[in-house]
Amino acid sequence: MTKIRLSRFGSKANPHYRIVVVDSRAKRDGGYIERVGYYDPRRTTKDWLKLDQERVQYWLGVGAQPTDTVKKLIKQASEA
């Protein structure tokens, strides 16, 4: 099964996340199929959430399942 989920990067106490499409059996920070966005939970920049809506819709169309957090981020990105 393919999932759309967060992959952590950044330094200790400074989390940043990539929104990625991965095989559900892969590790959290392991290899991914495609990077579709970026999320900064600390909102240190004006672009704290970037999402390629076109690619996200493609992956959802072919059966990828987003995690609960990613569902919320997709909704926020579409409202902005």
DRENSETOR-547930 format. One record per residue: residue in one letter; residue number from 1; x, y, z of N, C-alpha, C, O, CB in turn. Coordinates in steps of 0.2 Angstrom, whole numbers. Glycine has a CB too. Layout:
<pts>
@residuo = A, num = NUM, nu = X, nv = Y, nw = Z, cau = X, cav = Y, caw = Z, cu = X, cv = Y, cw = Z, ou = X, ov = Y, ow = Z, cbu = X, cbv = Y, cbw = Z;
...
</pts>
This chain:
<pts>
@residuo = M, num = 1, nu = 4, nv = -6, nw = 0, cau = 0, cav = 0, caw = 0, cu = 4, cv = 6, cw = 0, ou = 10, ov = 6, ow = 3, cbu = -5, cbv = 0, cbw = 6;
@residuo = T, num = 2, nu = 2, nv = 11, nw = -3, cau = 6, cav = 18, caw = -4, cu = 3, cv = 23, cw = 1, ou = -3, ov = 23, ow = 1, cbu = 6, cbv = 20, cbw = -11;
@residuo = K, num = 3, nu = 7, nv = 26, nw = 4, cau = 5, cav = 31, caw = 9, cu = 8, cv = 38, cw = 8, ou = 13, ov = 38, ow = 5, cbu = 6, cbv = 29, cbw = 16;
@residuo = I, num = 4, nu = 4, nv = 43, nw = 10, cau = 7, cav = 50, caw = 10, cu = 8, cv = 52, cw = 17, ou = 3, ov = 52, ow = 21, cbu = 2, cbv = 55, cbw = 6;
@residuo = R, num = 5, nu = 14, nv = 53, nw = 19, cau = 15, cav = 54, caw = 26, cu = 21, cv = 59, cw = 27, ou = 24, ov = 61, ow = 22, cbu = 17, cbv = 48, cbw = 30;
@residuo = L, num = 6, nu = 23, nv = 61, nw = 33, cau = 28, cav = 65, caw = 35, cu = 35, cv = 61, cw = 36, ou = 35, ov = 56, ow = 38, cbu = 26, cbv = 69, cbw = 41;
@residuo = S, num = 7, nu = 40, nv = 65, nw = 34, cau = 47, cav = 62, caw = 35, cu = 51, cv = 68, cw = 38, ou = 51, ov = 73, ow = 35, cbu = 50, cbv = 60, cbw = 28;
@residuo = R, num = 8, nu = 53, nv = 66, nw = 44, cau = 57, cav = 71, caw = 48, cu = 64, cv = 73, cw = 45, ou = 67, ov = 68, ow = 44, cbu = 57, cbv = 70, cbw = 55;
@residuo = F, num = 9, nu = 65, nv = 79, nw = 45, cau = 72, cav = 81, caw = 44, cu = 73, cv = 88, cw = 48, ou = 68, ov = 90, ow = 51, cbu = 74, cbv = 82, cbw = 37;
@residuo = G, num = 10, nu = 79, nv = 90, nw = 48, cau = 81, cav = 96, caw = 52, cu = 85, cv = 94, cw = 59, ou = 86, ov = 88, ow = 60, cbu = 74, cbv = 100, cbw = 55;
@residuo = S, num = 11, nu = 87, nv = 99, nw = 62, cau = 91, cav = 97, caw = 68, cu = 87, cv = 96, cw = 74, ou = 81, ov = 96, ow = 74, cbu = 96, cbv = 103, cbw = 69;
@residuo = K, num = 12, nu = 90, nv = 94, nw = 80, cau = 87, cav = 92, caw = 86, cu = 83, cv = 99, cw = 88, ou = 86, ov = 104, ow = 88, cbu = 92, cbv = 90, cbw = 91;
@residuo = A, num = 13, nu = 77, nv = 98, nw = 91, cau = 73, cav = 104, caw = 93, cu = 71, cv = 109, cw = 88, ou = 69, ov = 114, ow = 89, cbu = 77, cbv = 107, cbw = 99;
@residuo = N, num = 14, nu = 72, nv = 107, nw = 81, cau = 71, cav = 111, caw = 76, cu = 68, cv = 107, cw = 70, ou = 71, ov = 106, ow = 65, cbu = 77, cbv = 115, cbw = 73;
@residuo = P, num = 15, nu = 62, nv = 104, nw = 71, cau = 59, cav = 99, caw = 67, cu = 57, cv = 103, cw = 60, ou = 54, ov = 108, ow = 60, cbu = 53, cbv = 95, cbw = 70;
@residuo = H, num = 16, nu = 58, nv = 99, nw = 55, cau = 55, cav = 101, caw = 48, cu = 53, cv = 94, cw = 45, ou = 56, ov = 89, ow = 47, cbu = 60, cbv = 105, cbw = 44;
@residuo = Y, num = 17, nu = 48, nv = 94, nw = 41, cau = 45, cav = 88, caw = 38, cu = 44, cv = 89, cw = 31, ou = 42, ov = 94, ow = 28, cbu = 39, cbv = 86, cbw = 41;
@residuo = R, num = 18, nu = 46, nv = 84, nw = 27, cau = 44, cav = 83, caw = 20, cu = 38, cv = 79, cw = 20, ou = 37, ov = 74, ow = 24, cbu = 50, cbv = 79, cbw = 16;
@residuo = I, num = 19, nu = 34, nv = 81, nw = 15, cau = 27, cav = 77, caw = 14, cu = 29, cv = 73, cw = 8, ou = 30, ov = 75, ow = 3, cbu = 21, cbv = 82, cbw = 13;
@residuo = V, num = 20, nu = 29, nv = 66, nw = 9, cau = 32, cav = 61, caw = 4, cu = 27, cv = 56, cw = 3, ou = 22, ov = 54, ow = 7, cbu = 38, cbv = 58, cbw = 7;
@residuo = V, num = 21, nu = 27, nv = 53, nw = -3, cau = 24, cav = 47, caw = -5, cu = 28, cv = 41, cw = -4, ou = 34, ov = 41, ow = -7, cbu = 21, cbv = 47, cbw = -12;
@residuo = V, num = 22, nu = 26, nv = 36, nw = 0, cau = 31, cav = 30, caw = 2, cu = 27, cv = 24, cw = 2, ou = 21, ov = 24, ow = 2, cbu = 34, cbv = 31, cbw = 9;
@residuo = D, num = 23, nu = 30, nv = 18, nw = 2, cau = 27, cav = 12, caw = 3, cu = 26, cv = 11, cw = 10, ou = 30, ov = 13, ow = 14, cbu = 32, cbv = 6, cbw = 0;
@residuo = S, num = 24, nu = 20, nv = 9, nw = 12, cau = 19, cav = 9, caw = 19, cu = 23, cv = 5, cw = 24, ou = 24, ov = 6, ow = 30, cbu = 12, cbv = 6, cbw = 20;
@residuo = R, num = 25, nu = 27, nv = 0, nw = 21, cau = 32, cav = -4, caw = 25, cu = 39, cv = 0, cw = 26, ou = 43, ov = -3, ow = 30, cbu = 33, cbv = -10, cbw = 21;
@residuo = A, num = 26, nu = 40, nv = 5, nw = 23, cau = 46, cav = 9, caw = 23, cu = 47, cv = 12, cw = 30, ou = 42, ov = 14, ow = 33, cbu = 47, cbv = 14, cbw = 17;
@residuo = K, num = 27, nu = 53, nv = 14, nw = 32, cau = 54, cav = 17, caw = 38, cu = 52, cv = 25, cw = 38, ou = 52, ov = 27, ow = 32, cbu = 61, cbv = 17, cbw = 40;
@residuo = R, num = 28, nu = 51, nv = 28, nw = 43, cau = 49, cav = 35, caw = 43, cu = 53, cv = 39, cw = 39, ou = 51, ov = 43, ow = 35, cbu = 48, cbv = 37, cbw = 50;
@residuo = D, num = 29, nu = 60, nv = 39, nw = 40, cau = 65, cav = 43, caw = 37, cu = 68, cv = 39, cw = 31, ou = 74, ov = 41, ow = 29, cbu = 69, cbv = 46, cbw = 41;
@residuo = G, num = 30, nu = 66, nv = 34, nw = 29, cau = 69, cav = 30, caw = 24, cu = 68, cv = 33, cw = 17, ou = 65, ov = 38, ow = 16, cbu = 67, cbv = 23, cbw = 24;
@residuo = G, num = 31, nu = 69, nv = 29, nw = 12, cau = 68, cav = 31, caw = 5, cu = 60, cv = 32, cw = 3, ou = 56, ov = 29, ow = 6, cbu = 71, cbv = 26, cbw = 0;
@residuo = Y, num = 32, nu = 59, nv = 37, nw = -1, cau = 52, cav = 38, caw = -3, cu = 52, cv = 38, cw = -11, ou = 57, ov = 39, ow = -14, cbu = 50, cbv = 45, cbw = 0;
@residuo = I, num = 33, nu = 46, nv = 38, nw = -13, cau = 44, cav = 38, caw = -20, cu = 44, cv = 45, cw = -23, ou = 48, ov = 46, ow = -28, cbu = 37, cbv = 34, cbw = -22;
@residuo = E, num = 34, nu = 41, nv = 49, nw = -20, cau = 41, cav = 56, caw = -22, cu = 40, cv = 61, cw = -16, ou = 36, ov = 59, ow = -12, cbu = 35, cbv = 57, cbw = -28;
@residuo = R, num = 35, nu = 43, nv = 67, nw = -17, cau = 42, cav = 72, caw = -12, cu = 37, cv = 77, cw = -15, ou = 37, ov = 79, ow = -20, cbu = 49, cbv = 76, cbw = -10;
@residuo = V, num = 36, nu = 31, nv = 78, nw = -11, cau = 26, cav = 82, caw = -13, cu = 25, cv = 88, cw = -9, ou = 21, ov = 92, ow = -11, cbu = 19, cbv = 78, cbw = -14;
@residuo = G, num = 37, nu = 29, nv = 89, nw = -4, cau = 28, cav = 95, caw = 0, cu = 33, cv = 96, cw = 5, ou = 37, ov = 92, ow = 6, cbu = 21, cbv = 96, cbw = 2;
@residuo = Y, num = 38, nu = 31, nv = 101, nw = 9, cau = 36, cav = 103, caw = 15, cu = 31, cv = 106, cw = 20, ou = 27, ov = 110, ow = 19, cbu = 41, cbv = 108, cbw = 12;
@residuo = Y, num = 39, nu = 33, nv = 105, nw = 27, cau = 29, cav = 107, caw = 32, cu = 34, cv = 109, cw = 38, ou = 38, ov = 105, ow = 40, cbu = 24, cbv = 102, cbw = 35;
@residuo = D, num = 40, nu = 33, nv = 115, nw = 40, cau = 37, cav = 118, caw = 46, cu = 32, cv = 119, cw = 52, ou = 29, ov = 124, ow = 52, cbu = 41, cbv = 125, cbw = 44;
@residuo = P, num = 41, nu = 32, nv = 115, nw = 57, cau = 27, cav = 116, caw = 62, cu = 29, cv = 122, cw = 67, ou = 24, ov = 124, ow = 70, cbu = 27, cbv = 110, cbw = 66;
@residuo = R, num = 42, nu = 35, nv = 124, nw = 66, cau = 36, cav = 130, caw = 70, cu = 34, cv = 137, cw = 67, ou = 35, ov = 142, ow = 70, cbu = 43, cbv = 130, cbw = 72;
@residuo = R, num = 43, nu = 33, nv = 136, nw = 61, cau = 31, cav = 142, caw = 56, cu = 36, cv = 148, cw = 57, ou = 34, ov = 154, ow = 58, cbu = 24, cbv = 145, cbw = 59;
@residuo = T, num = 44, nu = 42, nv = 146, nw = 56, cau = 48, cav = 151, caw = 56, cu = 48, cv = 155, cw = 50, ou = 52, ov = 160, ow = 50, cbu = 54, cbv = 147, cbw = 57;
@residuo = T, num = 45, nu = 45, nv = 153, nw = 44, cau = 45, cav = 157, caw = 38, cu = 38, cv = 158, cw = 36, ou = 33, ov = 155, ow = 38, cbu = 49, cbv = 153, cbw = 33;
@residuo = K, num = 46, nu = 37, nv = 162, nw = 31, cau = 30, cav = 163, caw = 28, cu = 28, cv = 158, cw = 24, ou = 22, ov = 156, ow = 24, cbu = 30, cbv = 170, cbw = 24;
@residuo = D, num = 47, nu = 32, nv = 154, nw = 22, cau = 31, cav = 148, caw = 18, cu = 31, cv = 141, cw = 22, ou = 35, ov = 137, ow = 20, cbu = 35, cbv = 147, cbw = 11;
@residuo = W, num = 48, nu = 28, nv = 141, nw = 28, cau = 28, cav = 136, caw = 32, cu = 25, cv = 129, cw = 30, ou = 26, ov = 124, ow = 32, cbu = 25, cbv = 138, cbw = 39;
@residuo = L, num = 49, nu = 21, nv = 130, nw = 25, cau = 17, cav = 124, caw = 22, cu = 17, cv = 125, cw = 14, ou = 14, ov = 130, ow = 12, cbu = 10, cbv = 123, cbw = 25;
@residuo = K, num = 50, nu = 21, nv = 120, nw = 11, cau = 21, cav = 120, caw = 3, cu = 18, cv = 113, cw = 1, ou = 20, ov = 108, ow = 4, cbu = 28, cbv = 122, cbw = 0;
@residuo = L, num = 51, nu = 14, nv = 113, nw = -3, cau = 11, cav = 107, caw = -6, cu = 10, cv = 107, cw = -13, ou = 6, ov = 112, ow = -15, cbu = 5, cbv = 105, cbw = -2;
@residuo = D, num = 52, nu = 12, nv = 102, nw = -17, cau = 10, cav = 102, caw = -24, cu = 4, cv = 98, cw = -25, ou = 3, ov = 92, ow = -25, cbu = 16, cbv = 98, cbw = -28;
@residuo = Q, num = 53, nu = -2, nv = 103, nw = -25, cau = -9, cav = 100, caw = -25, cu = -10, cv = 95, cw = -31, ou = -13, ov = 90, ow = -30, cbu = -14, cbv = 106, cbw = -25;
@residuo = E, num = 54, nu = -7, nv = 97, nw = -37, cau = -8, cav = 93, caw = -42, cu = -5, cv = 86, cw = -41, ou = -9, ov = 81, ow = -43, cbu = -5, cbv = 96, cbw = -49;
@residuo = R, num = 55, nu = 1, nv = 85, nw = -39, cau = 4, cav = 78, caw = -37, cu = 0, cv = 75, cw = -32, ou = -1, ov = 69, ow = -32, cbu = 11, cbv = 79, cbw = -36;
@residuo = V, num = 56, nu = -2, nv = 78, nw = -27, cau = -6, cav = 75, caw = -21, cu = -12, cv = 72, cw = -24, ou = -14, ov = 67, ow = -22, cbu = -7, cbv = 80, cbw = -16;
@residuo = Q, num = 57, nu = -16, nv = 76, nw = -28, cau = -22, cav = 74, caw = -31, cu = -21, cv = 67, cw = -35, ou = -25, ov = 63, ow = -36, cbu = -26, cbv = 79, cbw = -35;
@residuo = Y, num = 58, nu = -15, nv = 67, nw = -39, cau = -13, cav = 62, caw = -43, cu = -13, cv = 55, cw = -39, ou = -16, ov = 50, ow = -40, cbu = -7, cbv = 63, cbw = -47;
@residuo = W, num = 59, nu = -9, nv = 56, nw = -33, cau = -7, cav = 50, caw = -29, cu = -14, cv = 48, cw = -25, ou = -15, ov = 42, ow = -24, cbu = -2, cbv = 52, cbw = -24;
@residuo = L, num = 60, nu = -18, nv = 53, nw = -23, cau = -24, cav = 51, caw = -20, cu = -29, cv = 47, cw = -25, ou = -32, ov = 42, ow = -24, cbu = -28, cbv = 57, cbw = -18;
@residuo = G, num = 61, nu = -28, nv = 49, nw = -32, cau = -32, cav = 46, caw = -37, cu = -30, cv = 39, cw = -39, ou = -34, ov = 35, ow = -41, cbu = -32, cbv = 50, cbw = -43;
@residuo = V, num = 62, nu = -24, nv = 37, nw = -37, cau = -21, cav = 31, caw = -39, cu = -21, cv = 26, cw = -32, ou = -19, ov = 21, ow = -33, cbu = -14, cbv = 31, cbw = -42;
@residuo = G, num = 63, nu = -24, nv = 29, nw = -27, cau = -25, cav = 25, caw = -21, cu = -21, cv = 26, cw = -15, ou = -21, ov = 22, ow = -10, cbu = -24, cbv = 18, cbw = -23;
@residuo = A, num = 64, nu = -16, nv = 31, nw = -15, cau = -12, cav = 32, caw = -9, cu = -16, cv = 35, cw = -4, ou = -21, ov = 38, ow = -5, cbu = -7, cbv = 38, cbw = -11;
@residuo = Q, num = 65, nu = -15, nv = 32, nw = 2, cau = -19, cav = 34, caw = 8, cu = -15, cv = 39, cw = 13, ou = -9, ov = 38, ow = 15, cbu = -20, cbv = 28, cbw = 13;
@residuo = P, num = 66, nu = -17, nv = 45, nw = 14, cau = -14, cav = 50, caw = 18, cu = -15, cv = 48, cw = 25, ou = -20, ov = 46, ow = 27, cbu = -16, cbv = 57, cbw = 16;
@residuo = T, num = 67, nu = -10, nv = 50, nw = 29, cau = -11, cav = 49, caw = 37, cu = -15, cv = 55, cw = 39, ou = -17, ov = 60, ow = 35, cbu = -4, cbv = 50, cbw = 40;
@residuo = D, num = 68, nu = -17, nv = 54, nw = 45, cau = -22, cav = 59, caw = 48, cu = -19, cv = 66, cw = 48, ou = -22, ov = 71, ow = 46, cbu = -24, cbv = 57, cbw = 55;
@residuo = T, num = 69, nu = -13, nv = 67, nw = 50, cau = -9, cav = 73, caw = 50, cu = -9, cv = 76, cw = 43, ou = -10, ov = 82, ow = 42, cbu = -2, cbv = 73, cbw = 53;
@residuo = V, num = 70, nu = -7, nv = 72, nw = 38, cau = -7, cav = 75, caw = 31, cu = -14, cv = 77, cw = 28, ou = -14, ov = 81, ow = 25, cbu = -4, cbv = 69, cbw = 27;
@residuo = K, num = 71, nu = -19, nv = 73, nw = 30, cau = -26, cav = 75, caw = 28, cu = -27, cv = 82, cw = 31, ou = -30, ov = 86, ow = 27, cbu = -31, cbv = 70, cbw = 31;
@residuo = K, num = 72, nu = -25, nv = 84, nw = 37, cau = -26, cav = 91, caw = 40, cu = -22, cv = 96, cw = 36, ou = -25, ov = 101, ow = 34, cbu = -24, cbv = 91, cbw = 47;
@residuo = L, num = 73, nu = -16, nv = 94, nw = 34, cau = -12, cav = 99, caw = 30, cu = -14, cv = 100, cw = 23, ou = -14, ov = 105, ow = 21, cbu = -4, cbv = 96, cbw = 30;
@residuo = I, num = 74, nu = -17, nv = 95, nw = 20, cau = -20, cav = 95, caw = 13, cu = -26, cv = 100, cw = 14, ou = -27, ov = 104, ow = 9, cbu = -22, cbv = 88, cbw = 10;
@residuo = K, num = 75, nu = -30, nv = 99, nw = 19, cau = -36, cav = 104, caw = 20, cu = -33, cv = 111, cw = 21, ou = -36, ov = 115, ow = 18, cbu = -40, cbv = 101, cbw = 26;
@residuo = Q, num = 76, nu = -28, nv = 112, nw = 25, cau = -26, cav = 119, caw = 26, cu = -23, cv = 122, cw = 20, ou = -24, ov = 128, ow = 18, cbu = -20, cbv = 119, cbw = 32;
@residuo = A, num = 77, nu = -19, nv = 118, nw = 16, cau = -16, cav = 120, caw = 10, cu = -22, cv = 122, cw = 5, ou = -21, ov = 127, ow = 1, cbu = -11, cbv = 115, cbw = 7;
@residuo = S, num = 78, nu = -27, nv = 118, nw = 4, cau = -32, cav = 120, caw = 0, cu = -36, cv = 126, cw = 2, ou = -39, ov = 129, ow = -3, cbu = -37, cbv = 114, cbw = -1;
@residuo = E, num = 79, nu = -37, nv = 128, nw = 8, cau = -40, cav = 133, caw = 10, cu = -36, cv = 140, cw = 9, ou = -39, ov = 145, ow = 8, cbu = -42, cbv = 133, cbw = 18;
@residuo = A, num = 80, nu = -30, nv = 139, nw = 9, cau = -26, cav = 145, caw = 8, cu = -25, cv = 148, cw = 1, ou = -22, ov = 153, ow = 0, cbu = -19, cbv = 144, cbw = 11;
</pts>
